[in-house]
């Protein structure tokens, strides 16, 4: 399999990643590695409305971002446009069985196509095994998609790459720190669902305990726009700062990158922390498939993983203990 796919010196390449924001972040090492190997390539990516906000991190290495709008009149037009591009290579970054991904592979008809083995029939020519997902990080799994091209990514280059524009970073950093030079703990409250959010009362307990233990630490509360009211209330009852970093996910990522530590139940947020080597305490439910949870790659982390489906089974004092361990390390 290693080196089976031979491309021209300036190939046309399409990545397919139509899922969530964190899925784009963990895919960045592959895109950067392929750009380095083929600097003259046309590299495009197909995403969805769910994760198009994350593509800011690829602005320097991707030529065009296509947004797939499923079950819309524009979908067929876009797939026809992609087929007419005559890509030399399509790489499907989806790691689970997806009828949509299979349909895209069939429709685009790239000269070569590489996918991960999802134990389903696929139209792709090159199928890469995922290995033992209970032991392998998703980034290691995804990086194997470049093996058919003869590209092996070193571990030091596998951390997510999130280039945030300097003007946005400075703007958000000024909001997070104000005039203070104190270290900042970012508490990001939003999860992918209500069950993936830590209960507000438990968070209040955690924040009060941390404020008592570290009175000089500046605590900021972050959230997705849908959870803004909850974040504002939490900041009010704990005497901390609700930070509205700005209108884009790039602003949100800048708030995490500007912090000293992170507490979060959200994988997208911890991949931002991983990119900037921000230590984090992350709250997870055990993956029901037995897969390794999406921990931050090669970054300091104090994970708490519950066997229950909801995070409300995690004791607040355990969260406090992990935060203390992290902040005194």
TIMISE-778395 format. One record per atom (N, C-alpha, C): residue number from 0; x negated, y negated, z. Coordinates in steps of 0.001 Angstrom, whole numbers, plus 500000, padded with zeros to 6 digits. Layout:
REM TIMISE-778395
NUM/X/Y/Z
...
***
This chain:
REM TIMISE-778395
0/499182/501204/500000
0/500000/500000/500000
0/499147/498746/500000
1/497993/498786/500664
1/497170/497592/500823
1/496643/497144/499468
2/497033/495946/499041
2/496535/495392/497789
2/497208/495925/496544
3/498380/496566/496677
3/499067/497120/495507
3/499622/496044/494583
4/499976/494887/495130
4/500614/493834/494344
4/499556/492858/493831
5/499495/492706/492530
5/498547/491782/491896
5/499338/490621/491306
6/498971/489396/491686
6/499655/488202/491212
6/498737/487339/490364
7/499288/486501/489501
7/498462/485531/488776
7/497879/484494/489725
8/496964/483679/489256
8/496283/482722/490134
8/497213/481615/490629
9/498265/481314/489871
9/499232/480297/490271
9/500640/480899/490222
10/500945/481824/491115
10/502217/482543/491049
10/503397/481702/491531
11/504578/482137/491149
11/505816/481585/491690
11/506324/482563/492748
12/506493/482059/493976
12/506809/482925/495113
12/508047/482395/495819
13/508938/483288/496182
13/510148/482925/496929
13/510205/483717/498221
14/510293/482999/499346
14/510585/483619/500638
14/512086/483546/500887
15/512632/484587/501496
15/514053/484613/501844
15/514160/484750/503363
16/514816/483765/504012
16/514936/483808/505476
16/516218/483103/505899
17/517363/483734/505653
17/518649/483080/505906
17/519257/483576/507210
18/518686/483116/508339
18/519220/483543/509631
18/519195/482380/510610
19/518385/482444/511668
19/518405/481420/512707
19/517127/480589/512698
20/517142/479524/513495
20/516014/478589/513523
20/514726/479299/513942
21/514802/480104/515005
21/513605/480802/515464
21/513023/481737/514424
22/513879/482267/513533
22/513398/483160/512478
22/512474/482431/511508
23/512744/481165/511268
23/511848/480369/510426
23/510515/480165/511128
24/510561/479847/512414
24/509329/479571/513153
24/508393/480777/513180
25/508935/481979/513423
25/508061/483157/513491
25/507564/483566/512111
26/508136/483001/511059
26/507716/483325/509699
26/506615/482403/509190
27/506330/481331/509914
27/505370/480340/509414
27/503960/480887/509183
28/503448/481822/510004
28/502088/482311/509716
28/501957/482930/508326
29/503008/483591/507848
29/502957/484207/506518
29/502900/483161/505419
30/503715/482118/505577
30/503774/481091/504539
30/502439/480355/504453
31/501860/480041/505594
31/500565/479359/505598
31/499477/480252/505006
32/499502/481537/505354
32/498476/482453/504841
32/498570/482588/503322
33/499780/482641/502797
33/499954/482789/501356
33/499566/481503/500627
34/499852/480357/501219
34/499423/479085/500624
34/497902/478994/500584
35/497248/479495/501630
35/495790/479474/501651
35/495219/480378/500567
36/495838/481547/500358
36/495343/482472/499336
36/495632/481945/497927
37/496795/481320/497743
37/497187/480831/496415
37/497503/479334/496489
38/496477/478490/496550
38/496712/477042/496711
38/497473/476405/495555
39/497439/477022/494373
39/498126/476454/493208
39/499508/477070/493006
40/499942/477906/493911
40/501225/478597/493751
40/502405/477642/493911
41/503518/478011/493299
41/504813/477406/493623
41/505444/478294/494680
42/505556/477770/495899
42/506117/478540/497006
42/507420/477886/497440
43/508506/478610/497304
43/509832/478138/497698
43/510368/479028/498818
44/511362/478530/499525
44/512004/479342/500564
44/513518/479156/500481
45/514218/480245/500651
45/515679/480246/500666
45/516132/480451/502101
46/516849/479473/502638
46/517337/479545/504014
46/518856/479389/504004
47/519452/479311/505179
47/520904/479140/505298
47/521198/477816/505988
48/522477/477495/506080
48/522857/476287/506814
48/522535/476431/508301
49/522437/477680/508783
49/522146/477906/510205
49/520729/477495/510591
50/519789/477615/509657
50/518389/477379/510033
50/517660/476374/509156
51/518372/475675/508288
51/517698/474710/507413
51/517022/473599/508209
52/517518/473314/509420
52/516917/472265/510250
52/515495/472606/510672
53/515133/473887/510595
53/513801/474313/511035
53/512739/474154/509964
54/513136/473858/508734
54/512168/473869/507632
54/511233/472665/507640
55/511427/471730/508590
55/510460/470634/508718
55/509052/471164/508913
56/508938/472340/509546
56/507625/472887/509880
56/506901/473436/508653
57/507586/473498/507509
57/506983/474034/506285
57/506764/472958/505234
58/506982/471689/505600
58/506974/470631/504600
58/505637/470495/503875
59/504549/470895/504509
59/503245/470735/503865
59/502826/471949/503041
60/503561/473062/503141
60/503137/474287/502447
60/504187/474867/501515
61/505387/474302/501525
61/506464/474795/500672
61/506834/473716/499656
62/507055/474138/498422
62/507405/473186/497373
62/508878/472817/497390
63/509744/473802/497614
63/511169/473514/497589
63/511900/474407/498580
64/512855/473795/499281
64/513731/474519/500203
64/515106/474625/499559
65/515584/475852/499400
65/516928/476097/498886
65/517814/476529/500053
66/519005/475961/500145
66/519927/476295/501227
66/521087/477101/500651
67/521218/478325/501124
67/522268/479225/500653
67/523554/478964/501427
68/524617/478680/500696
68/525926/478477/501310
68/526794/479662/500920
69/526863/480631/501824
69/527566/481873/501512
69/529042/481628/501214
70/529549/482462/500300
70/530973/482443/499955
70/531444/481064/499476
71/530573/480370/498770
71/530939/479068/498214
71/530666/479076/496716
72/531310/478176/495950
72/531047/478118/494510
72/529587/477840/494178
73/528897/477128/495088
73/527497/476787/494839
73/526569/477994/494959
74/527026/479043/495638
74/526156/480193/495878
74/525742/480866/494565
75/526698/481137/493704
75/526382/481800/492445
75/525499/480919/491572
76/525770/479617/491590
76/524953/478699/490799
76/523502/478700/491291
77/523327/478732/492615
77/521975/478742/493171
77/521252/480038/492821
78/521928/481173/492961
78/521290/482447/492639
78/520907/482512/491160
79/521742/481948/490305
79/521408/481915/488880
79/520183/481028/488637
80/520119/479912/489341
80/518959/479024/489231
80/517687/479738/489675
81/517771/480499/490764
81/516605/481218/491257
81/516183/482310/490272
82/517138/482974/489655
82/516784/484000/488674
82/516051/483373/487487
83/516510/482221/487035
83/515890/481566/485878
83/514487/481052/486184
84/514161/480913/487470
84/512808/480484/487841
84/511782/481566/487519
85/512219/482807/487453
85/511345/483949/487128
85/510167/484046/488114
86/510528/484301/489364
86/509499/484405/490404
86/508628/485632/490176
87/507335/485450/490433
87/506418/486588/490388
87/506593/487473/491612
88/507007/486871/492724
88/507110/487624/493978
88/508241/487083/494824
89/509041/487973/495395
89/510030/487641/496416
89/509658/488415/497677
90/509605/487712/498802
90/509360/488356/500092
90/510567/488105/500982
91/511249/489178/501345
91/512413/489084/502227
91/511934/489203/503665
92/512087/488129/504433
92/511619/488084/505814
92/512640/488629/506799
93/513776/489076/506304
93/514804/489612/507194
93/514340/490947/507779
94/514482/491113/509104
94/513973/492304/509762
94/515082/493287/510152
95/516331/492941/509814
95/517447/493853/510066
95/518214/494073/508768
96/519008/495116/508740
96/519770/495428/507534
96/520680/494261/507162
97/520645/493870/505890
97/521423/492711/505463
97/521902/492900/504034
98/523226/492981/503875
98/523792/493076/502529
98/523506/491811/501739
99/523463/490671/502430
99/523174/489403/501749
99/521768/489413/501170
100/520800/489864/501979
100/519413/489915/501489
100/519279/490858/500297
101/519904/492023/500386
101/519859/492957/499259
101/520461/492340/498007
102/521556/491604/498183
102/522178/490940/497047
102/521275/489884/496436
103/520541/489166/497286
103/519610/488147/496786
103/518481/488791/496000
104/517923/489883/496540
104/516837/490582/495840
104/517308/491039/494466
105/518501/491595/494400
105/519046/492061/493119
105/519286/490891/492163
106/519784/489788/492682
106/520148/488660/491831
106/518932/487919/491291
107/517916/487738/492130
107/516752/486938/491723
107/515881/487680/490714
108/515756/488997/490889
108/514989/489829/489952
108/513540/489350/489783
109/512876/489155/490912
109/511451/488803/490851
109/510651/489971/490294
110/509477/489668/489742
110/508639/490726/489173
110/508219/491720/490250
111/507891/491207/491430
111/507594/492048/492599
111/508496/491599/493746
112/508916/492536/494572
112/509667/492188/495782
112/509188/493065/496931
113/509036/492436/498108
113/508538/493123/499296
113/509541/492921/500423
114/509926/494006/501078
114/510881/493930/502183
114/510401/494827/503323
115/510980/494616/504501
115/510750/495512/505625
115/511715/496692/505544
116/511281/497835/506029
116/512127/499021/506035
116/513200/498874/507106
117/514458/498795/506665
117/515592/498686/507586
117/516452/499939/507574
118/515898/501035/507042
118/516609/502318/506966
118/517885/502225/506133
119/517866/501333/505146
119/518969/501248/504196
119/518383/501213/502791
120/519195/501572/501808
120/518750/501528/500423
120/518503/500088/500017
121/517387/499837/499366
121/517019/498484/498980
121/516578/498465/497523
122/516838/497365/496816
122/516379/497253/495432
122/514928/496819/495300
123/514249/496584/496414
123/512861/496099/496363
123/511904/497203/495940
124/510794/496786/495291
124/509793/497769/494863
124/508856/498172/496001
125/508637/497297/496961
125/507650/497555/498015
125/508329/497446/499377
126/508336/498538/500114
126/508989/498600/501426
126/507919/498824/502490
127/507874/497923/503477
127/506846/497948/504517
127/507457/498457/505821
128/506789/499407/506449
128/507283/499958/507708
128/507153/498938/508841
129/508111/498998/509790
129/508086/498063/510918
129/507308/498582/512117
130/507030/499872/512158
130/506309/500426/513294
130/507203/500503/514527
131/506591/500661/515674
131/507318/500813/516933
131/507734/499444/517451
132/509003/499068/517225
132/509471/497740/517589
132/509597/497555/519108
133/509481/498616/519881
133/509482/498449/521336
133/508125/497954/521834
134/507108/498047/520961
134/505752/497648/521327
134/505224/496503/520478
135/505791/496317/519302
135/505242/495340/518355
135/506034/494036/518389
136/505311/492928/518462
136/505945/491614/518396
136/506460/491386/516981
137/507557/490643/516869
137/508153/490402/515561
137/507165/489721/514613
138/506281/488885/515111
138/505316/488221/514234
138/504344/489234/513645
139/503904/490203/514442
139/503033/491253/513904
139/503761/492054/512830
140/505039/492328/513057
140/505834/493057/512070
140/505922/492274/510771
141/506253/490996/510863
141/506423/490178/509669
141/505116/490012/508895
142/504018/489865/509621
142/502732/489654/508943
142/502332/490845/508080
143/502853/492024/508398
143/502564/493199/507581
143/503161/493093/506180
144/504098/492167/505982
144/504677/491987/504657
144/503654/491498/503634
145/502538/490975/504104
145/501502/490519/503175
145/500471/491600/502865
146/500553/492751/503524
146/499588/493821/503275
146/499605/494302/501824
147/500767/494430/501169
147/500740/494841/499761
147/499975/493869/498859
148/499768/492630/499335
148/498990/491645/498581
148/497511/491689/498954
149/497158/492584/499870
149/495767/492655/500316
149/495417/491579/501317
150/496427/491000/501987
150/496197/489925/502952
150/496481/490449/504354
151/495461/490434/505194
151/495598/490827/506593
151/495338/489593/507453
152/496344/489154/508190
152/496235/487922/508979
152/495609/488227/510334
153/494558/487492/510678
153/493916/487690/511972
153/494824/487200/513095
154/494668/487783/514260
154/495537/487451/515387
154/495502/485960/515707
155/494356/485345/515610
155/494238/483924/515945
155/495052/483036/515013
156/495438/483566/513851
156/496211/482793/512877
156/497692/483167/512868
157/498116/484005/513827
157/499502/484470/513841
157/500428/483642/514722
158/499885/482719/515475
158/500746/481875/516285
158/501593/480997/515359
159/502868/480728/515696
159/503695/479862/514847
159/503021/478529/514558
160/503273/478014/513359
160/502690/476749/512922
160/503823/475741/512759
161/503852/474731/513624
161/504909/473722/513583
161/504279/472338/513534
162/504028/471876/512347
162/503446/470545/512177
162/504539/469494/512327
163/504467/468722/513402
163/505435/467654/513671
163/504810/466328/513250
164/505566/465524/512539
164/505046/464244/512070
164/504601/463375/513241
165/503492/462677/513057
165/502883/461922/514146
165/503797/460824/514666
166/504535/460167/513774
166/505410/459089/514241
166/506526/459628/515138
167/507052/460803/514794
167/508092/461414/515626
167/507504/461874/516950
168/506318/462449/516908
168/505685/462908/518143
168/505443/461735/519103
169/504955/460635/518580
169/504690/459471/519440
169/505984/458897/520007
170/507016/458813/519160
170/508308/458281/519600
170/508898/459108/520740
171/508896/460429/520577
171/509505/461297/521582
171/508635/461387/522833
172/507338/461393/522649
172/506439/461452/523811
172/506634/460233/524704
173/506850/459082/524090
173/507103/457875/524885
173/508398/457999/525677
174/509413/458645/525095
174/510668/458861/525818
174/510472/459837/526975
175/509722/460904/526721
175/509555/461948/527734
175/508724/461474/528914
176/507691/460695/528628
176/506764/460294/529686
176/507046/458893/530212
177/507738/458066/529415
177/507950/456660/529762
177/506592/456029/530074
178/506464/455382/531197
178/505169/454792/531566
178/504397/455681/532525
179/504929/456867/532781
179/504330/457755/533778
179/503260/458653/533146
180/502241/458954/533916
180/501224/459925/533486
180/501448/461274/534161
181/502594/461425/534843
181/502891/462662/535571
181/503126/463808/534596
182/502817/465038/535011
182/503147/466200/534171
182/504657/466346/534028
183/505071/466971/532933
183/506493/467057/532592
183/506920/468519/532505
184/507990/468851/533225
184/508654/470146/533067
184/509907/469937/532228
185/509955/470560/531060
185/511147/470502/530216
185/512055/471677/530553
186/513302/471382/530892
186/514300/472411/531168
186/515279/472401/530000
187/515173/473394/529145
187/516015/473479/527947
187/517158/474431/528266
188/518399/473928/528289
188/519493/474719/528840
188/520233/475567/527805
189/520126/475260/526539
189/520967/475901/525525
189/520453/477273/525124
190/521392/478184/524886
190/521079/479508/524362
190/521895/479773/523117
191/521715/480937/522528
191/522416/481262/521289
191/523904/481515/521513
192/524301/481743/522761
192/525709/481935/523112
192/525875/481579/524589
193/527124/481550/525058
193/527381/481219/526458
193/526699/482215/527395
194/526683/483486/527018
194/526040/484509/527849
194/524532/484355/527870
195/524001/483646/526876
195/522556/483437/526805
195/522149/482101/527417
196/523047/481532/528210
196/522730/480306/528947
196/522710/480618/530439
197/521756/480026/531140
197/521672/480247/532578
197/522737/479389/533263
198/523478/479926/534242
198/524592/479195/534862
198/524152/477851/535445
199/525023/476856/535305
199/524699/475495/535734
199/524378/475422/537221
200/525155/476132/538056
200/524916/476085/539502
200/523561/476674/539867
201/523182/477746/539164
201/521874/478353/539408
201/520759/477407/538976
202/520961/476716/537862
202/519959/475750/537400
202/519803/474597/538392
203/520911/474149/538953
203/520832/473096/539963
203/519948/473541/541122
204/520161/474764/541602
204/519350/475303/542693
204/517876/475304/542304
205/517578/475774/541099
205/516194/475869/540633
205/515551/474487/540576
206/516255/473530/539997
206/515679/472196/539821
206/515459/471507/541166
207/516419/471623/542079
207/516231/471022/543408
207/515022/471641/544110
208/514863/472946/543991
208/513726/473615/544638
208/512397/473140/544043
209/512361/472980/542718
209/511126/472537/542069
209/510834/471074/542399
210/511874/470258/542468
210/511653/468845/542838
210/511103/468725/544253
211/511592/469572/545154
211/511079/469542/546528
211/509634/470012/546590
212/509285/471016/545777
212/507934/471584/545806
212/506945/470689/545044
213/507416/470053/543959
213/506524/469244/543124
213/507148/467857/542912
214/507123/467015/543916
214/507805/465719/543820
214/507225/464784/542763
215/505996/465003/542350
215/505368/464113/541364
215/505605/464564/539920
216/506202/465742/539749
216/506465/466253/538397
216/507720/465591/537838
217/507647/465162/536598
217/508795/464564/535903
217/509570/465694/535220
218/510858/465831/535531
218/511688/466892/534954
218/512639/466279/533934
219/512616/466833/532718
219/513535/466358/531691
219/514476/467496/531286
220/515723/467158/531007
220/516731/468142/530620
220/516980/468010/529119
221/516835/469126/528408
221/517052/469165/526957
221/518192/470121/526645
222/518838/469884/525501
222/519905/470793/525082
222/520169/470627/523602
223/520893/471591/523053
223/521441/471438/521712
223/522556/470391/521776
224/522878/469747/520636
224/523939/468719/520657
224/525257/469209/521249
225/525606/470475/521005
225/526884/471002/521503
225/526926/471067/523027
226/525764/471102/523669
226/525699/471226/525130
226/525277/469914/525791
227/525393/468826/525060
227/524927/467543/525591
227/525633/467167/526897
228/526951/467346/526959
228/527691/466973/528170
228/527197/467761/529380
229/526902/469038/529187
229/526393/469861/530285
229/525019/469365/530730
230/524197/468981/529764
230/522853/468492/530092
230/522914/467166/530842
231/523792/466279/530404
231/523957/464983/531078
231/524416/465193/532524
232/525370/466102/532709
232/525868/466377/534070
232/524769/466976/534943
233/524009/467925/534396
233/522938/468550/535170
233/521904/467521/535591
234/521548/466630/534681
234/520578/465586/535020
234/521126/464677/536121
235/522402/464368/536045
235/523003/463466/537035
235/523022/464079/538435
236/523369/465359/538529
236/523489/465985/539857
236/522136/466389/540424
237/521101/466406/539618
237/519770/466797/540111
237/518805/465617/540176
238/519255/464447/539744
238/518381/463278/539786
238/517230/463357/538814
239/517445/464033/537694
239/516400/464164/536680
239/516813/463376/535432
240/516028/463490/534385
240/516252/462715/533170
240/516845/463577/532070
241/518019/463189/531564
241/518516/463817/530340
241/517831/463129/529172
242/517136/463903/528367
242/516394/463340/527234
242/517114/463674/525934
243/517505/462649/525212
243/518046/462810/523869
243/516916/462434/522919
244/516159/463414/522409
244/514926/463093/521694
244/515133/462421/520347
245/516275/462691/519684
245/516495/462092/518375
245/517404/462946/517529
246/517602/462565/516256
246/518649/463183/515443
246/518315/464534/514817
247/517062/464948/514823
247/516688/466163/514095
247/516097/467215/515030
248/516001/468452/514519
248/515341/469490/515314
248/513855/469181/515463
249/513289/468468/514525
249/511885/468068/514649
249/511693/467187/515878
250/512644/466303/516160
250/512582/465495/517379
250/512677/466385/518625
251/513585/467348/518576
251/513750/468277/519690
251/512456/469056/519933
252/511837/469532/518849
252/510567/470260/518979
252/509487/469363/519551
253/509509/468094/519173
253/508509/467153/519697
253/508649/466973/521199
254/509882/467046/521715
254/510086/466922/523160
254/509434/468079/523896
255/509557/469282/523350
255/508915/470449/523964
255/507402/470336/523842
256/506936/469949/522648
256/505488/469845/522417
256/504849/468762/523281
257/505643/467791/523726
257/505131/466699/524565
257/505127/467047/526050
258/505691/468191/526392
258/505824/468567/527798
258/504615/469365/528287
259/504526/469495/529584
259/503445/470277/530202
259/503857/471730/530359
260/505143/471951/530722
260/505679/473291/530899
260/507107/473325/530340
261/507603/474551/530117
261/508959/474729/529599
261/509680/475831/530361
262/510971/475580/530671
262/511892/476615/531141
262/513008/476698/530113
263/513255/477913/529567
263/514249/478020/528500
263/514772/479446/528370
264/516055/479586/527961
264/516581/480904/527612
264/516614/481121/526100
265/516045/480180/525341
265/516212/480173/523885
265/514915/480520/523175
266/514979/481476/522246
266/513759/481920/521569
266/513191/480847/520653
267/514033/480068/519971
267/513505/479023/519091
267/512647/478046/519885
268/513127/477660/521065
268/512381/476714/521896
268/511033/477292/522327
269/511010/478583/522673
269/509741/479134/523145
269/508754/479332/521998
270/509235/479441/520763
270/508297/479508/519639
270/507649/478141/519395
271/508381/477067/519690
271/507765/475742/519664
271/506685/475668/520734
272/507010/476158/521933
272/506022/476171/523015
272/504804/476990/522627
273/505027/478118/521978
273/503922/478959/521541
273/503014/478219/520563
274/503624/477487/519623
274/502843/476761/518620
274/501925/475735/519261
275/502365/475152/520365
275/501580/474103/521033
275/500939/474583/522332
276/500954/475901/522544
276/500322/476511/523714
276/500860/475932/525019
277/502166/475685/525050
277/502820/475175/526259
277/503228/476372/527129
278/502768/476462/528366
278/503201/477564/529238
278/504712/477524/529452
279/505325/478704/529539
279/506783/478739/529651
279/507257/479837/530584
280/508413/479584/531185
280/509206/480611/531853
280/510422/480832/530959
281/510592/482055/530492
281/511694/482345/529574
281/512626/483374/530200
282/513925/483194/529953
282/514959/484053/530512
282/515587/484859/529393
283/515549/486181/529520
283/516017/487067/528465
283/516942/488137/529020
284/517845/488596/528155
284/518484/489894/528353
284/517694/490914/527551
285/517561/492110/528084
285/516834/493163/527374
285/517485/493419/526022
286/516687/493518/524971
286/517233/493809/523640
286/517901/495178/523666
287/519198/495263/523317
287/519910/496542/523434
287/519381/497624/522497
288/518625/497227/521472
288/518053/498214/520542
288/516730/498776/521052
289/516265/498247/522176
289/514984/498695/522700
289/513794/497969/522090
290/514052/496945/521276
290/512973/496189/520662
290/512281/495306/521698
291/511029/494985/521445
291/510296/494035/522280
291/510948/492662/522140
292/511227/492011/523271
292/511811/490670/523201
292/510863/489691/522516
293/511431/488657/521940
293/510636/487685/521180
293/509919/486718/522119
294/508925/487209/522802
294/508135/486382/523706
294/507285/485399/522902
295/506857/484302/523523
295/505958/483385/522812
295/504657/484104/522471
296/504190/483904/521252
296/503055/484662/520756
296/501748/484015/521202
297/500955/484776/521960
297/499629/484320/522386
297/499664/482982/523122
298/500667/482773/523947
298/500758/481571/524771
298/501123/481998/526184
299/500723/481232/527209
299/501020/481625/528599
299/502525/481708/528838
300/502953/482789/529444
300/504388/482998/529628
300/504656/483808/530883
301/505696/483418/531617
301/506165/484130/532793
301/507613/484567/532504
302/507806/485658/531772
302/509161/486041/531359
302/509948/486699/532483
303/511254/486490/532449
303/512187/487191/533325
303/513209/487866/532422
304/513236/489188/532450
304/514089/489943/531538
304/515069/490776/532357
305/516351/490488/532207
305/517374/491233/532919
305/517879/492396/532065
306/518290/493450/532716
306/518860/494595/532003
306/520330/494364/531665
307/520907/493294/532195
307/522315/492994/531958
307/522483/492162/530687
308/523707/492100/530201
308/523983/491378/528968
308/524014/489874/529178
309/524206/489438/530414
309/524317/488019/530728
309/523185/487588/531641
310/522757/486341/531487
310/521647/485834/532297
310/522058/485516/533728
311/523362/485517/534017
311/523783/485163/535380
311/523368/486192/536421
312/522820/487326/535966
312/522330/488335/536908
312/520922/488010/537415
313/520286/486994/536869
313/518926/486627/537293
313/519006/485749/538539
314/518397/486133/539644
314/518462/485332/540880
314/517726/483999/540717
315/518308/482894/541144
315/517623/481601/541038
315/516265/481575/541726
316/516152/482249/542856
316/514871/482237/543574
316/513763/482922/542769
317/514134/483881/541922
317/513138/484511/541052
317/512666/483525/539997
318/513584/482731/539467
318/513203/481699/538501
318/512268/480685/539158
319/512615/480272/540379
319/511768/479324/541107
319/510380/479911/541312
320/510316/481165/541723
320/509017/481801/541969
320/508160/481840/540702
321/508762/482148/539576
321/508000/482176/538323
321/507553/480787/537906
322/508413/479788/538129
322/508019/478429/537811
322/506855/477973/538694
323/506910/478301/539949
323/505819/477934/540869
323/504520/478602/540425
324/504607/479877/540079
324/503418/480592/539588
324/502838/479917/538367
325/503708/479538/537444
325/503243/478890/536219
325/502634/477517/536509
326/503297/476742/537329
326/502890/475351/537531
326/501696/475221/538461
327/501338/476295/539157
327/500144/476268/540015
327/499006/477090/539430
328/499222/477615/538243
328/498203/478460/537638
328/496996/477631/537191
***
